[in-house]
Amino acid sequence: MAHNIQKRRPTNTPFGDLGGLFDDWFLPAKAAERVLRPAMDIEEDDNHITVLLELPGLTREDLTITLEDGVLTVSGEKQDARDVENKRYHVFERRYGSFSRAVKLPTGVDLTKADAKFDNGVLRVAVPKAEAAKPRTLDIG
């Protein structure tokens, strides 16, 4: 079975792509398997870099967030909740298993002040920009 997945790669982005950052939620690992890969958005404003991940069916306790050497990594596991005893599944599209998403953050952020919130299945990790990296306006003298 051939898989036709188009990878969306933004141009001119300061973020490194580690492991198919913008791939779809499910990627074919083998012909009959699919890998859990949560969707990720990255936003930037004058003060923060914000990474958002869709993680439906997970809790805070299911997730691990690490910041090391400028790389933000979110990993976890979605447990298989199926009751397979005495049941036949006609359609089963939900995926379970371990996942890990990593993104290299641009220089000029303060990793020590990063903040994470998890609400309604969406993880939001905000990393503030260092003062030197924030845009500023110069007065003309």
MOGIQUI-V934049 format. One record per residue. RES is the residue in one letter. PHI is phi in radians with two decimals (NA if undefined). Layout:
RES_PHI, RES_PHI
This chain:
M_NA, A_-1.50, H_-1.92, N_-2.02, I_-2.05, Q_-1.67, K_-1.58, R_-1.68, R_-2.05, P_-1.24, T_-1.73, N_0.96, T_-1.89, P_-1.39, F_-1.59, G_-1.33, D_-1.82, L_-1.96, G_1.26, G_1.28, L_-0.93, F_-1.90, D_-1.29, D_-1.19, W_-0.94, F_-2.03, L_-2.13, P_-1.22, A_-1.60, K_-2.42, A_-1.00, A_-1.85, E_-2.09, R_-2.34, V_-1.82, L_-1.28, R_-2.48, P_-1.08, A_-1.20, M_-2.31, D_-2.07, I_-2.23, E_-2.03, E_-2.46, D_-2.28, D_-1.12, N_-1.97, H_-2.48, I_-1.86, T_-2.13, V_-1.92, L_-2.08, L_-2.22, E_-1.49, L_-2.35, P_-1.12, G_1.47, L_-1.88, T_-2.07, R_-0.97, E_-1.17, D_-1.42, L_-1.97, T_-2.27, I_-2.09, T_-2.23, L_-2.19, E_-2.60, D_0.91, G_1.36, V_-1.99, L_-1.65, T_-2.17, V_-2.04, S_-2.36, G_3.07, E_-2.57, K_-1.75, Q_-1.28, D_-1.29, A_-1.71, R_-1.21, D_-1.78, V_-1.53, E_-1.20, N_1.01, K_-2.31, R_-2.05, Y_-1.70, H_-1.54, V_-2.42, F_-2.50, E_-1.83, R_-1.19, R_-2.01, Y_-2.35, G_2.34, S_-1.47, F_-2.58, S_-2.67, R_-2.13, A_-2.32, V_-2.46, K_-1.42, L_-1.43, P_-1.21, T_-1.16, G_1.59, V_-1.98, D_-1.82, L_-1.12, T_-1.25, K_-1.95, A_-1.14, D_-2.36, A_-2.17, K_-2.33, F_-2.24, D_-2.53, N_0.90, G_1.37, V_-2.08, L_-1.62, R_-2.12, V_-1.99, A_-1.84, V_-2.06, P_-1.23, K_-1.37, A_-1.19, E_-0.93, A_-1.15, A_-1.58, K_-1.31, P_-1.15, R_-2.45, T_-1.90, L_-1.77, D_-1.41, I_-1.55, G_-1.65
